[in-house]
Amino acid sequence: MGWAIAFEGFFALSLANSASIDGIGGVRASTLQLAAIQLTALGIFISAMWAVKMTFPDLEKPILIKLLNFLTYLAMAMVVVEGIAIAVLAGNVFITDFGGIGKKWIVLVGAQLFGIGIVSLRLWRIRNISSENWLTDSFGQIAAALIAVEGLVAYGIAGTTRIIGVTGFQESTIANGGLLLMVVGLAILVLWTVPCDPWVVSKLPKLRKLIDGWPSMVIMIVLGGAISAVCVVATYFVGPVAVDGVGSVSKIVVVAGVSQLFGLGLISPLLWKIRKERLDRHYLSVLLVTMALALLAFEGVFAMALAANTYIEGLGGILENTFRLAGGQLLVLSVIGAMAWLVKDSPLLTRWPKRIVSSTFLLVTAFIAVEGLAVILMAVNIRIDDFSGVGERYVLLGGLQIALLASIALLCWARTHGISARFKLAGTAAAAFVMLLLPIALLL
């Protein structure tokens, strides 16, 4: 992290010259040079502190340790504050002997500095606490940081927004939405941090036990679910976007943005569920089920956002609502499977409810796999209004990866703990059946 900050400082130093910033005015070359130098110094200092920590893990000088800790926290906090300041005060920049840089790129620079800063703060805070599953913990903190970063980006580029052919939003609406998204992302990051915080571990064991229990799962579902629900609603307003003072964005970029934000919201509670899984051979199965379900739901939202009147070669046209309905049912089935996956190990479930949950997961994932096979069999050239044509091979690949993801989810689910022998056999058989049908579907 420190070297990334230092690199950006060096890069900024190489560009430093007199500049003009919209909304601020002229800036001297010396001012930009000083800003770049202090950013470089912060990055080098943070890297040096990590080097000291790894070289002298048991340094027995309490006063020196406290001083270094304070200075490290201060340096990381300065990176966070500078990132926020750059994103909030961003404007179009013209640098002498270099050229112009659009506002959106300045906002992105500030937002990624903010993201690096908050992740650095968390990692330094929990540096002496060993994680039960460092891989899941890393995925979780990255997802939370990305949500917060995207919220800051939305706040930074906020302007009167027009979704061409659909509707418009005032600047305050976009800014408030971005701010709320940033707060939710930070809340998720705090939830990932508190159980590993050294002060909580040593002074508040009851709080840690509470957070490790079901209340934290409920909180994570609410936070992640709120993001995902807003993204699903947003699919009905997707189109080319024009933002005053920033520029325009094509529909496919907006579709991708909405879909990936939905994925980040959905994956957060799924990762929280598996955070205590041991990193052994069984963990791969658990991780693959989680990722497969998240990807399938992501594709459902992507299809809903992309929905438009579509011409299918050899079949005719289908309306936008029909297209959206196809994506919606993939989303619903995937979310039902994800919820069944989340609650399958709940101590509140007795014998028959557990069977119902297992049967639900088995049925919805098998149905998704069959849908993938159907797409392969019906693959033809299609043309989507406001987008472009999609060749037969790409439609075929889309159906293939849906069938594969569903099969992987079934097979790996059957290898996880807490599944009865009958359901293990049924899941394995269903996955094997789909895999046997794949070559036939591809040849037909």
HELIX and SHEET records of a PDB file:
HELIX    1   1 GLY A    2  LEU A   15  1                                  14    
HELIX    2   2 ALA A   29  THR A   55  1                                  27    
HELIX    3   3 PRO A   62  VAL A   88  1                                  27    
HELIX    4   4 LYS A  103  ARG A  125  1                                  23    
HELIX    5   5 TRP A  134  GLY A  156  1                                  23    
HELIX    6   6 GLU A  171  THR A  193  1                                  23    
HELIX    7   7 VAL A  194  CYS A  196  5                                   3    
HELIX    8   8 PRO A  198  LYS A  203  1                                   6    
HELIX    9   9 PRO A  205  ASP A  212  1                                   8    
HELIX   10  10 TRP A  214  ALA A  234  1                                  21    
HELIX   11  11 THR A  235  PHE A  237  5                                   3    
HELIX   12  12 LYS A  251  LYS A  273  1                                  23    
HELIX   13  13 ARG A  281  LEU A  306  1                                  26    
HELIX   14  14 GLU A  320  VAL A  343  1                                  24    
HELIX   15  15 ARG A  351  LEU A  377  1                                  27    
HELIX   16  16 GLU A  392  TRP A  413  1                                  22    
HELIX   17  17 ALA A  421  LEU A  443  1                                  23    
SHEET    1   A 4 GLY A  25  VAL A  27  0                                        
SHEET    2   A 4 ALA A  19  ILE A  21 -1                                        
SHEET    3   A 4 VAL A  93  ILE A  95 -1                                        
SHEET    4   A 4 GLY A  99  ILE A 101 -1                                        
SHEET    1   B 4 THR A 167  PHE A 169  0                                        
SHEET    2   B 4 THR A 161  ILE A 163 -1                                        
SHEET    3   B 4 VAL A 241  VAL A 243 -1                                        
SHEET    4   B 4 GLY A 247  VAL A 249 -1                                        
SHEET    1   C 4 GLY A 316  ILE A 318  0                                        
SHEET    2   C 4 THR A 310  ILE A 312 -1                                        
SHEET    3   C 4 ILE A 382  ILE A 384 -1                                        
SHEET    4   C 4 GLY A 389  VAL A 390 -1                                        
END                                                                             
